[in-house]
Amino acid sequence: MTSATILVVEDEAPIASAVAARLRSEGFDVEIAADGTSGIEKAERLRPDLVVLDLMLPGVDGLEVCRRIQKDAPVPVLMLTARDSETDTVVGLEVGADDYMTKPFSPRELVARVHALLRRANREPDERKTIDVHDIHIEPDARKVTKNGETVHLTPTEFDLLVYLARHKRSVFPRERLLGEVWGYRDGSGARTVDSHVRGIRRKLGDGIIRTVHGIGYAFGDRT
């Protein structure tokens, strides 16, 4: 039974309690924070293995909480939102969230996503050779990316997606396949999550780093 620590930052007490109870039943150690300020403080003190973070919080909102807790060391973040807005989703993912779920959500799906995020976070370092494409240098073992010699900060999921596509540069992948291989989701849901992470990588490394194959999905690009 796992002893991973999860921090739930949620201001709606019934939701926070229900999420915490379900995660505890899976063997996780769970702490709850009812607002953004206490969420930041508990994240700094606990150094949790994963954070379940509500987007709409009183005072310091979820976006700022995500920025603050990711500042020193990356931690997997599953963001919860009551709004099914493309803008909210993109912004949440770009500030460091690894995935999102829209309320109301299935407790079973939340648990599945938590397990998948933790499995990815606990993968052994990839010690295979570095990857170079034009002015971009990728070091899988150090989880480091540079462009023109300058370090570029990618979220954990952005990095995993980039490396996976780069390792299979001759292949084109449907979104559902990427969700299974990179995120570990086997039900095929969450295509918009893939699109948002691709946009984030392109914004940081250039539009040509990942190419869209219309009607199919994505492939590693040959130009930046």
N, C-alpha and C positions, 0 to 999 in steps of 0.2 A: 504494500500500500504506500502510495507516494506521500512525501512529507513536504512537498512544494508549498510555498507561502503565496497566497493570492490576496491582493488588496482590492476591495470593492469600494469604489467612490461613487456613491449614489445618494441623492437627497430625499428620494421617496422611500420612506422607511419600509413599507410592505415589500417593495421590490428588492431593496437591499437585503432584507431578512430572508426572503425566498431564495434569492441567488446564493447567499451565504450558506443557507441550510442545504441546498442541493450540492454545492461544492464540497461542503464538509462531509456529506454522505459519500462522496467519492474519495475521501481520505485526505483532502487538502486542509492545510491550516489557513484560516480565513480571518482577515481583519476588515472592519467596515469604517469608512469615513463618510460623514454626512454632508460635507461641503468641500470646495476646492482647496481652501487653505489648510484644513486638517488633512486632506488627501496628500498634499505636497509634504507636509511634516511627517506623516506616517510613512510615506514612500522613502524619505531620506533616512528615517530611523530603522525601518524594517528591511529595506533592500529586498522587496518582494521578487518572486520569480515571474510574476505576471500581474498586470493591473486590469481590472474590469472597470471602465471609466465612463460615466454618464457625460454626454456632451453638454446638456443644459443644467448647470449648477449655479446656485446662488453665489454672488460675490465673484470669485475667480472661476471663470467658466472652464469647461473640459478641455478646450483647445489650449488655453494657457497652462493648465495643469499638465497636459501631455508634453508641452514644450519644456516645462521646468523639470519634470521627472526624467526626461530623456537627455538633459543637458550634460550630465557627467558620464553616464553609462547607459547603453541601450537596454531597455526592458520591454518584453512583449506587451502590447496594449491592445485590448479588445474594447472598442468604443461602442457605447449604447446611445442611440438617438431616438427621440420620439418623432422625428421628422424624416421623411423619405426624400430628402432633397439632394440632388446631384452636387450642388455647391457645398453643402455641409459635409457630404461624404468625401469629396475631393480634398477639402481643407483639412478635415480630420486625418486622412491618410497622409497628407503631405507634411503635417507637423510631427509625424512619428508613430501614429497608430498603425498596427499591423493588420487589423481587420475591423469590421463594424457589424452591428446587428441593429435592426430597426424594431422598436417596441410596437406592439407586443411580440415577444419572441418565445420560441419553444425552449423550456429548460433543458430538454434533451439535446437540442442543437447547440445551446450555449456550452454545455459540458463537452460535447464533441469538438467544438472549436477550441476550447481551452486546452484539451488534450493535444490537439493537433499543433497549436502554437507552442506548447511546451516541448513536444517532441522535436520540433524544428530548432528551438532554442538550445536543446541539449545535444544536437548532432556533434559528432566528432569533427575537429577542424579538417578542412579539405587541404591536404598537403601536396596536391598535384601542381603541375607547373603553372606559372603565372600566365596571364592572358594579355596580349597587347593588340590594340586595334587603333591605328593612326596615333592620336595624341592621348589615348586612354590606356592606362595600365591598371590591371586588376590582380590583386594578390589574395587568392582564396584562403590561404592559411591564416593570414593576418586580418582578413575581412577588411581590406583596404582598397580604395579606388582613388586614383589620381588622374587629373586631366591637365595637360601641359605642366606637369610637375606639382600641381596644387592639389591637396587632398580635397575630395568631394564627399560630403556626408550623405550616405544613403541609409535609409531605415533598414532594419534586419531583413524585412521582406523584399524590399527593393533589391538589396544585395543578392539574396538567394535567387530571385527571379532573373536578374542580370547574368549571374554565373551559370544558371541552368541553361539559358538560351545560348550563352557563349560556348558552353561545353557541347552543344548540339547545333552548331551554327549552320549545318546543312539541312536542318529539318524545320518544318513549319508545324506549329502546335495550336490546336483549337483551345479556346479558353478553358473548356472543361478538363482537358488533359493537363493544362498548367495548374489548375486548381488541385488536381490530384497529386501531381508530382512535386509542386512547390509548397502548397498550403497543406496538403494531406487531406483534402476534402474529397470524399468519394461520391457525394450525391450530386455533384455538378452545379450546385447553387453558388451564386456569388460572382457571376460574370463581370459585373460592374466593378468589383474589387480588382480584378485583373486589369481592366481598362484604366482605373485610377492609378494603379502602381506603374503601369507603362507610361502614363502621362508624367508622373513624378520623375521617372528615370530620364525621359526625354528632356524635361525641363532642366535637369541638372547636367546631363551629358551630351545633349544635342539630339535633334529629331531623328537623325539617321542611325542611332545606336540600336534601335529596335524598329523593324519595319512591319507594317500592317499588310497582311495578305488577305485581301477582301474576300469575304465569303468563307474564310477558313479560320484565321487567327493571327498569330504573331510569329516572327522569326528574328534571329539576330541579324542586325544590319551590317552592311559592308562599308558604310560611309558614316561620318559624324559631322 
